[in-house]
Amino acid sequence: MSKSPISYDATEREQLASALASHTTISATIRALADFGWPRARIADSLGKSYQHVRNVLVAAEKH
């Protein structure tokens, strides 16, 4: 069973494009999308990363 494609509204498309264009690492992109208020699951799905990867990046960022 495959997942259905993710749909984005105009604001989300702009935020995703901005985060991808201005950050050179996946971790930085994850932090940027979280700063826009994106939920962890949406970030993971959008970047093709696991929820756990996203969570680990964000938890580590909170510690610093």
All heavy atoms as an XYZ file, in Angstrom:
492
protein
N       0.851     -1.174      0.000
C       0.000      0.000      0.000
C       0.898      1.238      0.000
O       1.750      1.402      0.857
C      -0.889     -0.029      1.234
C      -1.770      1.174      1.344
S      -2.660      1.206      2.900
C      -4.214      0.566      2.365
N       0.726      2.115     -0.957
C       1.544      3.328     -1.043
C       0.787      4.517     -0.460
O      -0.435      4.545     -0.433
C       1.926      3.617     -2.491
O       0.775      3.891     -3.240
N       1.583      5.458      0.006
C       0.984      6.672      0.566
C       0.478      7.557     -0.554
O       1.030      7.576     -1.649
C       2.024      7.459      1.355
C       2.436      6.830      2.643
C       3.371      7.762      3.365
C       3.752      7.241      4.713
N       4.615      8.172      5.443
N      -0.553      8.318     -0.264
C      -1.022      9.281     -1.248
C      -0.076     10.482     -1.236
O       0.572     10.765     -0.226
C      -2.454      9.711     -0.940
O      -2.531     10.234      0.357
N       0.022     11.190     -2.345
C       0.920     12.344     -2.408
C       0.536     13.411     -1.375
O      -0.633     13.575     -1.040
C       0.716     12.890     -3.823
C       0.033     11.817     -4.573
C      -0.675     10.959     -3.578
N       1.535     14.099     -0.890
C       1.300     15.168      0.078
C       0.825     16.396     -0.678
O       1.401     16.761     -1.706
C       2.598     15.499      0.838
C       3.115     14.266      1.567
C       2.380     16.634      1.809
C       4.495     14.428      2.133
N      -0.208     17.043     -0.181
C      -0.654     18.288     -0.801
C      -0.269     19.455      0.100
O      -0.295     19.340      1.324
C      -2.158     18.269     -1.045
O      -2.844     18.164      0.172
N       0.131     20.537     -0.521
C       0.577     21.722      0.200
C      -0.235     22.923     -0.231
O      -0.548     23.065     -1.414
C       2.054     22.023     -0.111
C       2.997     20.907      0.208
C       3.434     20.032     -0.770
C       3.468     20.732      1.499
C       4.314     19.011     -0.467
C       4.345     19.715      1.808
C       4.766     18.854      0.822
O       5.634     17.843      1.131
N      -0.533     23.810      0.715
C      -1.143     25.070      0.319
C      -0.016     26.017     -0.110
O       1.165     25.672     -0.032
C      -2.017     25.653      1.430
C      -1.260     26.031      2.698
O      -0.057     26.353      2.626
O      -1.883     26.026      3.767
N      -0.363     27.185     -0.583
C       0.632     28.124     -1.126
C       1.675     28.508     -0.078
O       2.874     28.574     -0.373
C      -0.055     29.367     -1.673
N       1.245     28.746      1.140
C       2.176     29.133      2.203
C       3.155     28.006      2.498
O       4.353     28.234      2.636
C       1.405     29.510      3.485
O       0.525     30.588      3.192
C       2.346     29.907      4.598
N       2.641     26.788      2.584
C       3.517     25.642      2.850
C       4.518     25.435      1.718
O       5.683     25.129      1.975
C       2.686     24.376      3.041
C       1.903     24.360      4.328
C       0.967     23.188      4.424
O       0.412     22.751      3.394
O       0.781     22.690      5.550
N       4.088     25.616      0.486
C       5.011     25.486     -0.655
C       6.128     26.509     -0.554
O       7.301     26.198     -0.770
C       4.262     25.645     -1.977
C       3.539     24.400     -2.424
C       3.083     24.482     -3.881
N       2.162     25.597     -4.128
C       0.852     25.548     -3.928
N       0.295     24.446     -3.473
N       0.106     26.591     -4.185
N       5.787     27.748     -0.208
C       6.790     28.804     -0.061
C       7.746     28.491      1.091
O       8.952     28.674      0.959
C       6.115     30.152      0.187
C       5.401     30.719     -1.010
C       4.628     31.984     -0.684
O       4.891     32.598      0.367
O       3.764     32.363     -1.490
N       7.205     28.018      2.198
C       8.044     27.691      3.350
C       8.994     26.545      3.031
O      10.182     26.604      3.360
C       7.172     27.333      4.557
C       6.410     28.499      5.115
C       5.379     28.103      6.160
O       4.962     26.944      6.246
N       4.966     29.072      6.965
N       8.499     25.506      2.375
C       9.332     24.371      2.015
C      10.418     24.786      1.033
O      11.593     24.452      1.210
C       8.474     23.241      1.435
C       9.202     21.956      1.061
C       9.943     21.364      2.266
C       8.219     20.943      0.494
N      10.057     25.551      0.019
C      11.040     26.022     -0.962
C      12.097     26.889     -0.295
O      13.298     26.752     -0.576
C      10.343     26.791     -2.076
N      11.680     27.763      0.596
C      12.615     28.635      1.309
C      13.583     27.826      2.161
O      14.788     28.068      2.158
C      11.831     29.617      2.186
O      12.693     30.318      3.035
N      13.052     26.867      2.903
C      13.888     26.046      3.783
C      14.879     25.223      2.975
O      16.059     25.116      3.332
C      13.016     25.138      4.645
N      14.429     24.646      1.865
C      15.322     23.825      1.043
C      16.391     24.672      0.349
O      17.536     24.241      0.217
C      14.519     23.039      0.009
C      13.660     21.904      0.575
C      12.733     21.366     -0.502
C      14.530     20.801      1.145
N      16.032     25.871     -0.064
C      16.972     26.728     -0.795
C      18.022     27.354      0.110
O      19.157     27.568     -0.305
C      16.204     27.824     -1.529
N      17.652     27.644      1.341
C      18.560     28.412      2.193
C      19.343     27.571      3.198
O      20.154     28.123      3.936
C      17.781     29.506      2.930
O      16.776     28.935      3.731
N      19.114     26.279      3.243
C      19.823     25.431      4.198
C      20.523     24.295      3.466
O      19.930     23.659      2.595
C      18.860     24.887      5.249
C      18.262     25.978      6.073
N      17.105     26.625      5.708
C      18.672     26.582      7.210
C      16.829     27.562      6.597
N      17.769     27.562      7.518
N      21.768     24.053      3.849
C      22.560     23.054      3.133
C      22.505     21.676      3.764
O      22.941     20.714      3.152
C      24.031     23.506      3.041
O      24.524     23.712      4.369
C      24.157     24.779      2.235
N      21.979     21.563      4.975
C      21.875     20.250      5.608
C      20.419     19.908      5.875
O      19.574     20.793      6.019
C      22.652     20.198      6.948
O      22.022     21.077      7.881
C      24.113     20.599      6.759
N      20.157     18.620      5.965
C      18.806     18.172      6.291
C      18.421     18.656      7.682
O      17.293     19.097      7.910
C      18.712     16.635      6.196
C      18.871     16.188      4.740
C      17.409     16.119      6.769
C      17.778     16.661      3.804
N      19.364     18.602      8.623
C      19.058     19.040      9.987
C      18.646     20.502     10.027
O      17.689     20.867     10.713
C      20.265     18.807     10.897
O      20.503     17.426     11.038
N      19.343     21.343      9.297
C      18.998     22.766      9.256
C      17.625     22.968      8.610
O      16.837     23.811      9.054
C      20.058     23.555      8.508
N      17.334     22.195      7.593
C      16.032     22.275      6.935
C      14.929     21.841      7.893
O      13.869     22.474      7.971
C      16.017     21.405      5.668
O      17.067     21.829      4.797
C      14.688     21.499      4.939
N      15.176     20.780      8.650
C      14.210     20.308      9.638
C      13.938     21.399     10.667
O      12.784     21.701     10.993
C      14.709     19.016     10.323
C      14.670     17.846      9.328
C      13.895     18.700     11.581
C      15.385     16.595      9.802
N      15.004     22.010     11.179
C      14.829     23.073     12.177
C      14.064     24.265     11.592
O      13.203     24.848     12.260
C      16.192     23.512     12.725
C      16.821     22.477     13.641
C      18.075     22.990     14.315
N      19.153     23.249     13.381
C      20.049     22.345     12.991
N      20.013     21.121     13.471
N      20.995     22.675     12.132
N      14.341     24.612     10.344
C      13.649     25.737      9.709
C      12.160     25.453      9.562
O      11.321     26.318      9.856
C      14.272     26.030      8.346
N      11.812     24.257      9.111
C      10.392     23.921      8.960
C       9.699     23.878     10.315
O       8.544     24.309     10.446
C      10.238     22.594      8.215
C      10.651     22.637      6.739
C      10.634     21.236      6.145
C       9.780     23.585      5.936
N      10.383     23.393     11.335
C       9.808     23.399     12.685
C       9.588     24.832     13.160
O       8.579     25.126     13.813
C      10.718     22.649     13.650
N      10.503     25.729     12.821
C      10.337     27.137     13.183
C       9.115     27.757     12.504
O       8.511     28.682     13.043
C      11.590     27.944     12.829
C      12.766     27.636     13.738
O      12.563     27.036     14.816
O      13.898     27.990     13.354
N       8.762     27.242     11.324
C       7.544     27.700     10.645
C       6.291     27.117     11.290
O       5.180     27.470     10.925
C       7.554     27.297      9.168
C       8.465     28.108      8.291
C       9.370     27.478      7.444
C       8.425     29.496      8.288
C      10.196     28.213      6.620
C       9.255     30.239      7.464
C      10.148     29.592      6.625
N       6.469     26.187     12.230
C       5.328     25.595     12.913
C       4.856     24.271     12.344
O       3.782     23.785     12.700
N       5.656     23.682     11.459
C       5.268     22.403     10.869
C       5.345     21.296     11.911
O       6.302     21.226     12.677
C       6.192     22.059      9.712
C       5.972     22.832      8.452
C       5.685     24.152      8.341
C       6.063     22.330      7.124
N       5.578     24.495      7.021
C       5.816     23.395      6.255
C       6.341     21.080      6.599
C       5.826     23.255      4.876
C       6.354     20.936      5.222
C       6.094     22.015      4.369
N       4.381     20.388     11.949
C       4.460     19.242     12.858
C       5.551     18.267     12.390
O       5.884     18.188     11.204
C       3.085     18.585     12.761
C       2.316     19.318     11.747
C       3.129     20.446     11.216
N       6.085     17.534     13.337
C       7.186     16.601     13.043
C       6.828     15.602     11.951
O       7.638     15.323     11.063
C       7.587     15.849     14.312
C       8.237     16.731     15.339
C       8.497     15.956     16.614
N       9.126     16.802     17.613
C       9.362     16.443     18.839
N       9.008     15.241     19.263
N       9.955     17.275     19.677
N       5.637     15.032     11.990
C       5.236     14.025     10.998
C       5.200     14.621      9.595
O       5.603     13.974      8.620
C       3.886     13.428     11.359
N       4.743     15.849      9.480
C       4.680     16.506      8.166
C       6.082     16.771      7.638
O       6.336     16.609      6.447
C       3.904     17.818      8.278
C       3.695     18.529      6.971
C       2.221     18.651      6.727
N       1.948     19.496      5.592
C       1.263     19.054      4.544
N       0.823     17.824      4.516
N       1.004     19.850      3.542
N       6.990     17.192      8.516
C       8.375     17.416      8.113
C       8.973     16.103      7.612
O       9.589     16.063      6.546
C       9.207     17.985      9.281
C       8.709     19.376      9.675
C      10.691     18.029      8.915
C       9.304     19.910     10.974
N       8.782     15.051      8.385
C       9.331     13.746      8.003
C       8.805     13.293      6.651
O       9.578     12.892      5.769
C       8.996     12.709      9.077
N       7.511     13.374      6.441
C       6.907     12.963      5.172
C       7.396     13.825      4.016
O       7.692     13.326      2.937
C       5.381     13.031      5.245
C       4.779     11.954      6.129
O       5.475     10.965      6.441
O       3.602     12.118      6.522
N       7.514     15.120      4.246
C       7.907     16.042      3.185
C       9.354     15.843      2.745
O       9.679     16.031      1.579
C       7.718     17.490      3.635
O       6.356     17.736      3.889
N      10.216     15.473      3.686
C      11.639     15.317      3.374
C      12.038     13.865      3.129
O      13.193     13.583      2.809
C      12.489     15.895      4.510
C      12.303     17.387      4.783
C      13.170     17.817      5.956
C      12.623     18.212      3.546
N      11.089     12.948      3.292
C      11.401     11.537      3.088
C      12.294     10.977      4.183
O      13.068     10.058      3.943
N      12.178     11.522      5.374
C      12.961     11.081      6.526
C      12.025     10.425      7.530
O      10.811     10.620      7.489
C      13.682     12.267      7.192
C      14.650     12.979      6.282
C      15.768     12.052      5.888
C      16.723     12.694      4.914
N      17.741     11.778      4.462
N      12.603      9.663      8.444
C      11.760      9.032      9.463
C      11.344     10.062     10.508
O      12.037     11.065     10.735
C      12.515      7.888     10.145
O      13.586      8.395     10.926
N      10.225      9.775     11.152
C       9.766     10.632     12.239
C      10.850     10.694     13.313
O      11.119     11.753     13.874
C       8.461     10.077     12.823
C       7.959     10.879     14.001
C       7.101     11.947     13.809
C       8.373     10.584     15.294
C       6.644     12.702     14.881
C       7.929     11.333     16.374
C       7.067     12.387     16.167
O       6.630     13.138     17.221
N      11.496      9.557     13.583
C      12.518      9.505     14.624
C      13.688     10.415     14.300
O      14.223     11.085     15.176
C      13.002      8.063     14.831
C      13.862      7.903     16.060
C      13.101      8.203     17.347
O      11.990      7.713     17.531
N      13.667      9.004     18.226
N      14.093     10.458     13.044
C      15.190     11.344     12.627
C      14.817     12.800     12.915
O      15.602     13.554     13.495
C      15.481     11.148     11.138
C      16.568     12.021     10.606
N      17.690     11.519     10.013
C      16.717     13.364     10.569
C      18.484     12.522      9.644
N      17.893     13.646      9.969
N      13.622     13.177     12.513
C      13.153     14.550     12.734
C      13.097     14.848     14.222
O      13.569     15.890     14.681
C      11.775     14.776     12.064
C      11.185     16.123     12.452
C      11.902     14.645     10.549
N      12.551     13.944     14.991
C      12.456     14.138     16.437
C      13.838     14.312     17.056
O      14.046     15.201     17.877
C      11.743     12.943     17.082
C      11.585     13.121     18.576
C      11.122     11.811     19.256
N      11.131     11.968     20.694
C      12.221     11.942     21.458
N      13.408     11.758     20.922
N      12.131     12.087     22.765
N      14.783     13.461     16.672
C      16.134     13.551     17.231
C      16.775     14.899     16.939
O      17.415     15.496     17.810
C      17.014     12.429     16.687
C      16.642     11.070     17.232
O      15.902     10.955     18.206
N      17.144     10.028     16.596
N      16.608     15.392     15.731
C      17.169     16.697     15.368
C      16.555     17.797     16.224
O      17.258     18.660     16.760
C      16.943     17.002     13.867
C      17.263     18.442     13.536
C      17.776     16.055     13.012
N      15.239     17.762     16.394
C      14.555     18.813     17.133
C      14.813     18.732     18.637
O      14.960     19.761     19.298
C      13.059     18.802     16.825
C      12.729     19.108     15.360
C      11.226     18.983     15.127
C      13.242     20.470     14.944
N      14.911     17.541     19.174
C      15.223     17.389     20.596
C      16.645     17.878     20.877
O      16.893     18.572     21.861
C      15.018     15.934     21.059
C      15.615     15.695     22.429
C      13.527     15.584     21.061
N      17.570     17.534     19.989
C      18.964     18.004     20.163
C      19.034     19.523     20.081
O      19.789     20.153     20.829
C      19.851     17.361     19.095
N      18.237     20.127     19.213
C      18.228     21.582     19.060
C      17.694     22.250     20.323
O      18.150     23.346     20.684
C      17.400     21.992     17.853
N      16.751     21.620     20.993
C      16.182     22.181     22.226
C      17.205     22.195     23.362
O      17.146     23.039     24.236
C      14.960     21.378     22.665
C      13.767     21.539     21.750
C      12.627     20.610     22.126
O      12.742     19.847     23.110
O      11.615     20.631     21.418
N      18.135     21.277     23.323
C      19.124     21.163     24.382
C      20.199     22.243     24.291
O      20.895     22.495     25.242
C      19.784     19.778     24.353
C      18.837     18.670     24.749
C      19.526     17.342     24.733
C      18.561     16.225     25.124
N      19.206     14.917     25.109
N      20.321     22.846     23.110
C      21.380     23.860     22.916
C      20.855     25.254     22.937
O      19.856     25.667     22.812
C      22.093     23.627     21.584
C      22.850     22.337     21.581
N      22.393     21.243     20.895
C      23.976     21.952     22.190
C      23.242     20.250     21.070
N      24.213     20.640     21.849
